[in-house]
């Protein structure tokens, strides 16, 4: 089953795994050591992140290291960028309304 990147990012454990792997590549055991979950649960999260291409795997001898895929995360950021301008405009409008209400009350 092919998963969506936002489905992967919806889980706080997977976001925490991405944060860890953004700093350095790690083995599944090294990732699991940072969580109170079982090794199998962490492996399932890693599998989902790999399916969404947020992680890349590389064999190094007998170990598999997982790497954060910043390129795939950039795709999600690019999609969100279209909404960022809308949100900023709305926040600026709200700031203006609040400033106007505050000045009316002090007058």
N, C-alpha and C positions, 0 to 999 in steps of 0.2 A: 504494500500500500504506500503510495506516494503522499507524503505529508506536506502541508503548507508551512512556510517559514513562520507565520504568525501563530500557528498552532504550536510550534516548537517553543516560541518565545513566551507563550502564555503561562508556562509553568515556571514557578520561582526557582525550583531546583535546577532546571535546565539553564535559566538565566545565570545562576550562580556558577554552573559548570563553564559556561561561556566566559564569564569574568575570570575564572581561574586560568582557563586555557588561552585567554588573550595575553596573559603575562608570560606564559611559557608552555611549551608542549609537555604533556604528561601522559603516563601510562594509565590505563583504567584503574589499577590498584592505587596509584598515587592520587587520582581524582577521588576515589571512594574514601580514602583516608580523611578527606576534608568534610565528610558528611556522616550523619548518624544513620544513614540508610545502609541496606545490605549491598554487597558488591554486585549482586544480580540487578537490583533496582537501579543502581548507577549505570550499569551496562545498558539497561533498557533506555535510559535517558540519552546516553551516548549514541546508541543506535538511531534514535529518533533525530538527534542533532546531525548525525552523519547522513541520514536519508534526506534531510532538508538542505544538505550541503553547507551547513554552518560549521562543520568540522571536517577536516581531512585527516586520513590515517596514513602513517608511514611505518613500515616494518624496519626495525633496526636490530638485527640479530634475532634474538628470540622475543623481543619486546615489540609491542605496537604502541607508537606514540600518536596522540591526537593533537592536531593543530587547529587553532581558530582560523576560519576562512573569512577574513575581513571583506573580501570582494563580494561575497554573498550578503553580508550584513549591509554593505553599501547599497545594494539593490533595494533592500527594505527601507533604508534611509531615504533613498531617492524617491520612493513611492510616498513616504510620509512628508517629504518636502513640500508637495503641493498643498498639504493641509496646514503646514507651519505658517505660511503667509496669511491664510485665513484666520487662524487662531490669534496670531499677533495683531492683526487688524481689529479683531473683536476685543481683545484685551485693551488695546489703545482706546477704543470707543468707550469701554467700561471705565477706564481711568479718567477719561474726559467727563463722563457723566458723574462719577464720584467727586471729582474736583469741583464741578459746577454745583452739585448739591451741597458740598462743604462750604463753598463760598457764599451760597444763598443763606445758609444757616448762621454764618458769622456776620452777615450784613444786618 
